[in-house]
Amino acid sequence: MRPLPPLNALRAFEATVRLGSLTKAAEELGVTHGAISRHIQTLEGFLGIKLFQPSGRGRVPTPRAATYFADVHASLDRLAGATERMREPTAMRVLRVSTLATFAMRWLIPRLSAFQMAHPQVEVRLMTSATPSLEQIDGDFDVVIRRHQMHKPGFACQQFLLERNLPVAAPALLQKHPIKTARDLLTAPLLHCDSKPFAWTEWFTAAGIRRSQVPTAGARFENYYFTLEAAARGLGFAVGALPLIDDDLSAGRLVAPLSGPIALSDGYHVLYPANRSKGSVMQFVAWLIEQGGAGESGTAS
């Protein structure tokens, strides 16, 4: 017989370490603070060691407990994944996707109905975030979509969409500032985005213009969506990313005065558990690659 501790005690321990608080663990598991404390005492009695030590921030796991947490966390993830795969043929599967707000609005949501029609048993829940860091993502996720390569133990990362960048502006602005060559943009009002700080530098470099000549003045926005909206309202020229602006170009809200050069960026990548060889996660990843048409070999990290 395997010497297994009580499952509820393991869940309480894992949640407490992961969330850094007994109170938060109690909220997540739907029990009282006292219940979490008793579960941890039960686990300490079973193991015969103390799992937490006092510190200035409350209680933190001991070095041995931190090592134990890594194994417990991975084991619970595997157990949850196995259970979900067993339930998937007959039960609704919730797929939690962490993505950037602009990407969700401009690319993912307009296409999502096609995935839902093909996989009606999967309920996609989008969680938007402005942070590119995996460590700063709030809550659990099944897949993560970001504009860069990501690395996480036990996960694979795959590019599924290339980003092709070129200057765009409102039609009315082009009447005031006609653009015939890349150098015409050096004296035009430029819009800058904090989430894509090198967009203009990369495009001007592709156009053969030295970095020292690239203007830095102009209105600045923290969100790419705000930058594109400002461009559509005639506030200035922005670096637009195809295919995120395809609808704006088709509708005439934005115009690309130059056909080139096209500055390629890192594109969009999807991070997902490496051990999910089938099921809704891989269905979603395969769909992203099909829609984006830029899949590369996934790399486990």
C-alpha positions as CSV (number, residue, x, y, z in Angstrom):
1,M,0.0,0.0,0.0
2,R,1.3,3.5,-0.9
3,P,1.9,5.8,2.1
4,L,-0.3,8.6,0.7
5,P,-1.3,11.6,2.9
6,P,-4.9,12.8,2.9
7,L,-5.8,14.5,-0.4
8,N,-7.4,17.5,1.3
9,A,-4.3,18.1,3.3
10,L,-2.2,18.1,0.2
11,R,-4.6,20.5,-1.5
12,A,-4.5,22.9,1.5
13,F,-0.7,22.8,1.6
14,E,-0.3,23.3,-2.2
15,A,-2.7,26.2,-2.3
16,T,-1.1,27.9,0.8
17,V,2.4,27.8,-0.7
18,R,1.2,28.8,-4.2
19,L,-0.9,31.7,-3.0
20,G,1.4,32.7,-0.1
21,S,-1.5,32.9,2.4
22,L,-3.8,30.7,4.5
23,T,-6.6,33.1,3.9
24,K,-6.2,33.1,0.1
25,A,-6.0,29.3,0.2
26,A,-9.2,29.1,2.2
27,E,-11.0,31.4,-0.3
28,E,-9.8,29.3,-3.3
29,L,-10.8,26.0,-1.7
30,G,-14.0,27.3,-0.3
31,V,-13.3,26.4,3.3
32,T,-12.4,28.4,6.5
33,H,-9.0,29.7,7.6
34,G,-9.2,27.2,10.5
35,A,-9.8,24.3,8.2
36,I,-6.7,25.1,6.1
37,S,-4.7,25.3,9.3
38,R,-6.0,21.9,10.5
39,H,-5.2,20.3,7.2
40,I,-1.7,21.6,7.3
41,Q,-1.3,20.3,10.9
42,T,-2.6,16.9,9.7
43,L,0.0,16.8,6.9
44,E,2.8,17.8,9.3
45,G,1.8,15.0,11.6
46,F,1.8,12.5,8.7
47,L,5.2,13.6,7.5
48,G,6.7,14.2,11.0
49,I,8.2,17.6,10.1
50,K,7.2,21.3,10.3
51,L,6.3,22.7,6.9
52,F,6.3,26.4,7.6
53,Q,8.5,28.8,9.5
54,P,7.8,32.3,10.8
55,S,9.1,35.3,8.9
56,G,8.5,39.0,8.6
57,R,5.8,38.3,6.0
58,G,3.9,35.7,8.1
59,R,4.8,32.1,7.5
60,V,6.9,30.7,4.6
61,P,7.6,27.1,3.7
62,T,10.8,25.6,5.0
63,P,13.4,24.6,2.4
64,R,12.3,20.9,2.5
65,A,8.6,22.0,2.2
66,A,9.4,24.1,-0.8
67,T,10.9,21.1,-2.5
68,Y,7.9,19.0,-1.5
69,F,5.6,21.7,-2.9
70,A,7.1,21.4,-6.3
71,D,6.4,17.7,-6.4
72,V,2.9,18.0,-4.9
73,H,2.0,20.9,-7.3
74,A,3.1,18.9,-10.4
75,S,1.3,15.8,-9.1
76,L,-2.0,17.6,-8.6
77,D,-1.7,19.2,-12.0
78,R,-1.2,15.7,-13.6
79,L,-4.1,14.3,-11.6
80,A,-6.4,17.2,-12.6
81,G,-5.3,16.8,-16.3
82,A,-6.0,13.1,-16.2
83,T,-9.4,13.7,-14.7
84,E,-10.3,16.3,-17.3
85,R,-9.3,14.1,-20.1
86,M,-11.5,11.3,-18.7
87,R,-14.4,13.7,-18.5
88,E,-14.0,15.5,-21.8
89,P,-15.9,13.1,-24.0
90,T,-19.2,13.6,-22.1
91,A,-18.7,16.8,-20.1
92,M,-18.3,20.5,-20.9
93,R,-14.6,21.4,-20.7
94,V,-13.6,24.9,-19.6
95,L,-10.5,26.1,-21.4
96,R,-8.8,29.1,-19.7
97,V,-6.9,31.3,-22.1
98,S,-4.7,34.2,-20.8
99,T,-4.1,36.7,-23.6
100,L,-3.5,40.4,-24.3
101,A,-6.6,42.6,-24.5
102,T,-5.8,44.1,-27.9
103,F,-5.1,40.7,-29.5
104,A,-8.3,39.3,-28.0
105,M,-10.4,42.2,-29.4
106,R,-8.8,42.4,-32.8
107,W,-7.9,38.8,-33.8
108,L,-9.0,36.1,-31.4
109,I,-12.6,37.0,-30.6
110,P,-13.7,37.7,-34.3
111,R,-12.5,34.1,-35.1
112,L,-13.5,32.3,-31.9
113,S,-17.0,31.4,-33.1
114,A,-15.4,29.0,-35.6
115,F,-13.6,27.1,-32.9
116,Q,-16.8,27.0,-30.7
117,M,-18.8,25.6,-33.6
118,A,-16.2,22.9,-34.3
119,H,-15.8,22.0,-30.6
120,P,-19.1,22.7,-28.8
121,Q,-18.1,20.8,-25.7
122,V,-15.3,23.3,-25.0
123,E,-16.1,26.5,-23.2
124,V,-13.4,29.1,-23.8
125,R,-12.9,31.6,-21.1
126,L,-10.6,34.6,-22.0
127,M,-8.6,36.3,-19.3
128,T,-7.0,39.4,-20.6
129,S,-3.9,40.9,-19.1
130,A,-1.6,43.8,-19.9
131,T,1.5,42.1,-18.5
132,P,3.8,40.0,-20.6
133,S,5.3,38.2,-17.6
134,L,4.1,34.7,-16.8
135,E,4.9,35.3,-13.1
136,Q,2.5,38.2,-13.0
137,I,-0.5,36.4,-14.5
138,D,-3.4,36.2,-12.0
139,G,-5.2,32.9,-11.6
140,D,-4.8,29.6,-13.3
141,F,-4.6,29.0,-17.1
142,D,-4.6,26.3,-19.7
143,V,-2.8,28.2,-22.4
144,V,-1.1,31.6,-22.6
145,I,-0.9,33.8,-25.7
146,R,1.8,36.5,-25.8
147,R,3.9,38.4,-28.3
148,H,7.2,36.6,-27.5
149,Q,8.7,33.2,-26.8
150,M,7.9,31.9,-23.4
151,H,9.7,29.4,-21.1
152,K,8.1,27.4,-18.3
153,P,9.2,24.0,-17.0
154,G,6.8,21.3,-18.3
155,F,5.3,23.5,-21.0
156,A,5.8,23.9,-24.7
157,C,5.8,27.1,-26.7
158,Q,4.9,27.5,-30.3
159,Q,4.6,30.5,-32.7
160,F,1.3,30.5,-34.6
161,L,1.0,34.1,-36.0
162,L,3.5,36.4,-37.6
163,E,3.2,40.1,-37.2
164,R,3.9,42.4,-40.2
165,N,4.3,46.0,-39.4
166,L,3.9,49.1,-41.5
167,P,2.8,52.8,-41.0
168,V,-0.9,53.6,-41.0
169,A,-3.1,56.7,-40.5
170,A,-6.5,58.1,-40.9
171,P,-7.4,59.1,-44.5
172,A,-8.0,62.8,-43.4
173,L,-4.5,63.0,-41.9
174,L,-2.9,61.8,-45.1
175,Q,-4.4,64.8,-46.9
176,K,-2.6,67.1,-44.6
177,H,0.6,65.0,-44.5
178,P,1.0,63.2,-47.8
179,I,3.5,60.4,-47.6
180,K,5.4,59.3,-50.7
181,T,8.6,57.9,-49.1
182,A,9.7,56.7,-45.7
183,R,11.6,60.0,-45.1
184,D,8.3,61.9,-45.3
185,L,7.4,60.3,-42.0
186,L,10.4,61.9,-40.2
187,T,8.5,65.2,-40.1
188,A,5.0,63.7,-39.6
189,P,3.2,63.4,-36.3
190,L,4.0,59.9,-34.9
191,L,2.2,58.0,-32.3
192,H,4.1,55.8,-29.9
193,C,3.0,52.7,-27.8
194,D,4.6,51.7,-24.5
195,S,3.9,48.0,-25.2
196,K,5.7,48.2,-28.5
197,P,8.4,50.8,-27.7
198,F,10.7,49.9,-30.6
199,A,8.1,49.7,-33.4
200,W,9.1,52.9,-35.2
201,T,12.8,52.2,-34.8
202,E,12.4,48.8,-36.3
203,W,10.3,50.1,-39.2
204,F,12.6,53.0,-40.0
205,T,15.6,50.7,-39.8
206,A,14.0,48.4,-42.3
207,A,13.5,51.4,-44.5
208,G,17.2,52.2,-44.4
209,I,17.0,55.1,-42.0
210,R,19.5,55.4,-39.2
211,R,18.3,54.9,-35.7
212,S,19.7,58.3,-34.7
213,Q,17.3,60.0,-37.1
214,V,14.1,58.2,-35.8
215,P,11.8,60.8,-34.1
216,T,11.0,60.2,-30.4
217,A,8.5,63.1,-30.0
218,G,4.8,62.5,-30.3
219,A,1.8,61.3,-28.3
220,R,2.4,58.2,-26.3
221,F,-0.1,55.5,-25.2
222,E,0.3,52.5,-22.9
223,N,-2.0,50.3,-24.8
224,Y,-1.7,49.2,-28.5
225,Y,-5.5,49.4,-28.9
226,F,-5.4,53.1,-27.7
227,T,-2.6,53.8,-30.2
228,L,-4.6,52.4,-33.1
229,E,-7.7,54.2,-32.1
230,A,-5.8,57.5,-31.9
231,A,-4.5,56.9,-35.4
232,A,-8.0,56.2,-36.7
233,R,-9.1,59.5,-35.1
234,G,-6.4,61.4,-37.0
235,L,-4.0,62.1,-34.1
236,G,-1.0,60.8,-36.0
237,F,0.7,57.9,-37.8
238,A,1.0,54.6,-36.0
239,V,2.8,51.4,-36.7
240,G,0.0,49.0,-37.6
241,A,0.4,45.2,-37.3
242,L,-1.1,43.0,-39.9
243,P,-3.3,41.0,-39.5
244,L,-4.6,42.8,-36.4
245,I,-5.6,45.9,-38.5
246,D,-7.0,44.0,-41.5
247,D,-10.6,45.0,-40.7
248,D,-9.6,48.7,-40.2
249,L,-7.9,48.7,-43.6
250,S,-10.8,47.1,-45.3
251,A,-13.3,49.5,-43.8
252,G,-11.1,52.5,-44.7
253,R,-10.7,53.7,-41.1
254,L,-6.9,53.3,-41.5
255,V,-4.8,53.6,-44.7
256,A,-1.3,52.3,-45.3
257,P,0.4,55.1,-47.4
258,L,3.4,52.9,-48.2
259,S,3.4,49.3,-49.4
260,G,6.8,48.7,-47.8
261,P,9.0,48.0,-46.2
262,I,7.3,45.4,-44.0
263,A,9.0,45.1,-40.6
264,L,8.5,41.5,-39.2
265,S,8.2,41.1,-35.4
266,D,8.5,38.1,-33.2
267,G,4.8,37.4,-33.7
268,Y,2.4,35.6,-31.3
269,H,3.2,32.5,-29.4
270,V,1.0,30.0,-27.4
271,L,2.3,28.3,-24.2
272,Y,0.6,25.0,-23.2
273,P,1.4,21.9,-21.1
274,A,3.8,19.7,-22.9
275,N,2.1,16.5,-21.7
276,R,-1.2,17.4,-23.3
277,S,-0.9,15.1,-26.4
278,K,-4.7,15.3,-27.0
279,G,-7.8,16.9,-25.6
280,S,-9.2,20.4,-25.8
281,V,-5.9,22.1,-25.1
282,M,-4.3,20.6,-28.2
283,Q,-7.5,21.2,-30.2
284,F,-7.2,24.8,-29.4
285,V,-3.5,25.0,-30.1
286,A,-4.0,23.2,-33.5
287,W,-6.8,25.7,-34.3
288,L,-4.6,28.7,-33.5
289,I,-1.8,27.4,-35.8
290,E,-4.3,26.7,-38.6
291,Q,-5.8,30.2,-38.2
292,G,-2.4,32.0,-37.9
293,G,-0.6,30.0,-40.5
294,A,2.8,30.6,-39.0
295,G,3.4,27.5,-36.9
296,E,6.9,26.5,-36.0
297,S,8.2,23.5,-34.1
298,G,7.1,23.7,-30.4
299,T,9.9,23.6,-27.9
300,A,9.5,22.1,-24.4
301,S,11.1,24.0,-21.6
